[in-house]
Amino acid sequence: MLKYTEDHEWLKQDGDEIIVGITAYATEQLGDVVFIELPEVGREVDAGEEIVVIESVKAASDIVAPVAGTITAVNEALPDTPGAVNEDALGTWFFRIKPASMDLDGFMDEAAYNEMIG
């Protein structure tokens, strides 16, 4: 089951890790994504810390860490194919994080997220 943040990220629990991407709504707002800079594997991050840079034809934006933890993997194909996120936002992940806590109750479910974006 996916969870969502107010920053238009989706989160998917996979064992003791969380997979993170951005929503289709976010990609629609950004337009064509032309550049993505990912964090280093092994980096320890705090919740709310800016860890990914996205540039599109419309704007530059950041993705923040939804939880505190350690980056365990990044989607290494994304910097070479940033447009993949426009083609399949929910199927394109950015990074995996091993959270300090697996408590995802504070994030929105799909119905709440859809209500937020209207």
Summary of the structure (lengths in Angstrom):
residues: 118
radius of gyration: 13.2
end to end distance: 20.7
largest distance: 36.8
contacts: 341
relative contact order: 0.27
helix: 16%
strand: 39%
